[in-house]
Amino acid sequence: MMRVHYKIYNDYYPFGMEMVGRLGSIEEYRYGFQGQEKDDEIFSSSGTIYTAEFWQYDCRIGRRWNIDPVVKPHESSYSTFANNPVCFIDPLGNDTSFVNSNGDYDKQAKKDFTTAYDNVNNRIFSLNEEIKGYEKQLASGELNKRQTNKINKAKTKAENTLRKWNKLSKDFENIINSPVVFIYSSDISGIKSGFEGETGSPDDVLYTDTDGNIIGGRVSIFIKGGRDELVIHENRHGNQRLERENKSKLERETEAFIYQRIYDHQSVQDFIDKITEIKYGYQDESIRQQADLEEAIKYKYNIK
């Protein structure tokens, strides 16, 4: 005869309050709802307060006692699980937006998102400092005509580059500040074979008010771990969901690749070169036809 030894069995109300008469655990086991550690000393009752690295929260009201370290303008700083404990977990008490297919906190997805976000902000800061330097030189009155023209050209080039990088920053801002919850995952096992990034899943939904304005929902984004340039690409697709413009598949992908090329030109060129080799073979580059971005996208995404 097989004997089963359990540590805990529980039924919970939303947010983790234990149902009376429908629970049991060995005395020394201190974990409960979603694997959170219980803190039963505060109210001398089981399963009313949970604790983790970044929070202490009361499961009876579904609210944390301290302010969420991740600021989301559309959401109270005292909310837990993005107000949806059925869909989301928050193991450390600091984020619900990076979750893998098992429902666990996805460190790789968070790392790639943060890397791309920091790189964009650092590049924008650097360009602003460069432009300030040019403006200072122009205002010094020490330049001759030839030098002035050279500095003006360099300043114009930096300003044009800055406008491009500001687009990437705007995509991040829109996602961070959106009432829609964006869920990033590095698990790409469920997306189409041969792809390393995808936006959207059958569980996604957008809620709108009577005027058609988006007021909530969720959008899933899947990106192969370590490919921070794909964060830029899929961020654009996420923003396209928010913009809800009637664009063709070719238009959407072209736009996403253009944004990705701002961030990492080589990754897009590698994509074009790979499609060129697949489509035209490995013949000598001097005679082999070279695909352009539109042709590469049509081939990859089977767009007629």
NORTABEL-V635558 format. One record per run of one state. SS is the DSSP state (alpha for helix, beta for strand, coil for the rest). FROM is the first residue (numbers start at 1). LEN is the number of residues. If there is no record, write none. Layout:
SS&FROM&LEN + SS&FROM&LEN
//
This chain:
coil&1&7 + beta&8&5 + coil&13&1 + alpha&14&3 + coil&17&1 + beta&18&8 + coil&26&5 + beta&31&1 + coil&32&1 + alpha&33&3 + coil&36&1 + beta&37&2 + coil&39&10 + beta&49&4 + coil&53&2 + beta&55&4 + coil&59&4 + beta&63&2 + coil&65&14 + beta&79&1 + coil&80&1 + alpha&81&3 + coil&84&14 + beta&98&2 + coil&100&5 + beta&105&1 + coil&106&1 + alpha&107&33 + coil&140&5 + alpha&145&33 + coil&178&3 + beta&181&5 + coil&186&11 + beta&197&3 + coil&200&5 + beta&205&4 + coil&209&5 + beta&214&10 + coil&224&4 + alpha&228&16 + coil&244&5 + alpha&249&15 + coil&264&1 + alpha&265&16 + coil&281&12 + alpha&293&8 + coil&301&4
//
